[in-house]
Amino acid sequence: MTKLYQKLIKSCPSESEIKKGLKKASLLTASEPDKHLLMNILSLIDLTSLNTTDNKSHILHFTGKVNSFSGRYSNIPNVAAICVFSELCVGCQGKTDCT
């Protein structure tokens, strides 16, 4: 096992924790959403732009919107990651962690 895998596996929830979370999420209704659960879900999302029409300008705008989110909504967690084609990642370096 690699060190990275070992680190990731330590932070993973157990199967019972996942089942408990899924059950809690399934009980939500639109009239009374659980704010903390919704914020947690948002923080797990990967925003992806893998369109054939993507270009450097679009990706810079895309990453800019994501990176300015926390300034406008400081009480809401940002998304987990941004996913773009690797050749366009050059356009977003310095704007976000681009790996």
C-alpha positions as CSV (number, residue, x, y, z in Angstrom):
1,M,0.0,0.0,0.0
2,T,1.3,3.4,-0.8
3,K,1.5,6.1,1.8
4,L,-1.1,8.2,-0.1
5,Y,-3.6,5.3,-0.1
6,Q,-3.0,4.6,3.6
7,K,-3.6,8.3,4.3
8,L,-6.8,8.3,2.2
9,I,-8.2,5.0,3.7
10,K,-7.7,6.4,7.2
11,S,-10.0,9.4,6.5
12,C,-12.7,7.3,4.7
13,P,-16.0,6.7,6.6
14,S,-16.9,3.2,7.6
15,E,-19.6,1.3,5.8
16,S,-21.9,1.8,8.7
17,E,-21.3,5.6,8.7
18,I,-22.1,5.7,5.0
19,K,-25.3,3.7,5.5
20,K,-26.3,6.0,8.3
21,G,-25.6,9.1,6.2
22,L,-27.6,7.7,3.2
23,K,-30.5,6.9,5.5
24,K,-30.5,10.4,6.9
25,A,-30.3,11.9,3.4
26,S,-33.2,9.8,2.2
27,L,-35.4,11.1,5.0
28,L,-35.0,14.7,4.0
29,T,-37.9,16.5,2.5
30,A,-37.8,19.6,0.4
31,S,-39.7,21.6,3.0
32,E,-37.2,21.0,5.8
33,P,-33.7,20.4,4.4
34,D,-30.8,19.7,6.8
35,K,-28.5,22.7,6.2
36,H,-25.4,20.9,7.6
37,L,-26.0,17.8,5.4
38,L,-26.5,20.0,2.3
39,M,-23.3,21.9,3.0
40,N,-21.4,18.6,3.5
41,I,-22.8,17.3,0.2
42,L,-21.7,20.5,-1.6
43,S,-18.2,20.1,-0.2
44,L,-18.0,16.6,-1.8
45,I,-18.9,17.7,-5.3
46,D,-16.3,17.9,-8.1
47,L,-17.2,20.6,-10.6
48,T,-16.4,19.3,-14.1
49,S,-16.0,20.9,-17.5
50,L,-15.0,18.4,-20.1
51,N,-16.8,19.9,-23.1
52,T,-15.3,19.7,-26.5
53,T,-15.9,23.4,-26.8
54,D,-13.8,24.3,-23.7
55,N,-11.0,26.8,-24.1
56,K,-8.6,28.6,-21.9
57,S,-10.9,31.6,-21.5
58,H,-13.9,29.4,-20.5
59,I,-11.7,27.5,-17.9
60,L,-10.3,30.7,-16.4
61,H,-13.9,32.1,-16.0
62,F,-15.0,28.7,-14.6
63,T,-12.2,28.5,-12.0
64,G,-12.6,32.2,-11.2
65,K,-16.2,31.6,-10.2
66,V,-15.3,28.7,-8.0
67,N,-12.4,30.5,-6.4
68,S,-14.5,33.6,-5.6
69,F,-17.3,31.5,-4.1
70,S,-15.7,31.4,-0.6
71,G,-15.3,35.2,-0.6
72,R,-19.0,35.7,-1.3
73,Y,-20.3,32.8,0.9
74,S,-17.8,32.4,3.7
75,N,-20.2,30.3,5.8
76,I,-20.6,27.7,3.0
77,P,-17.9,25.2,2.1
78,N,-16.5,25.3,-1.5
79,V,-16.6,22.3,-3.8
80,A,-14.0,19.5,-3.4
81,A,-12.3,19.9,-6.8
82,I,-12.4,21.2,-10.3
83,C,-12.0,18.8,-13.1
84,V,-10.9,20.0,-16.6
85,F,-8.9,18.6,-19.5
86,S,-5.2,18.5,-18.6
87,E,-4.2,20.6,-21.6
88,L,-6.4,23.4,-20.3
89,C,-5.0,23.1,-16.8
90,V,-2.2,25.4,-17.8
91,G,-4.8,28.1,-18.0
92,C,-5.9,27.7,-14.4
93,Q,-2.5,27.3,-12.7
94,G,-2.1,30.0,-10.1
95,K,-5.9,30.3,-9.9
96,T,-6.5,27.0,-8.0
97,D,-4.6,23.8,-7.1
98,C,-4.2,22.3,-10.5
99,T,-3.0,18.7,-10.5
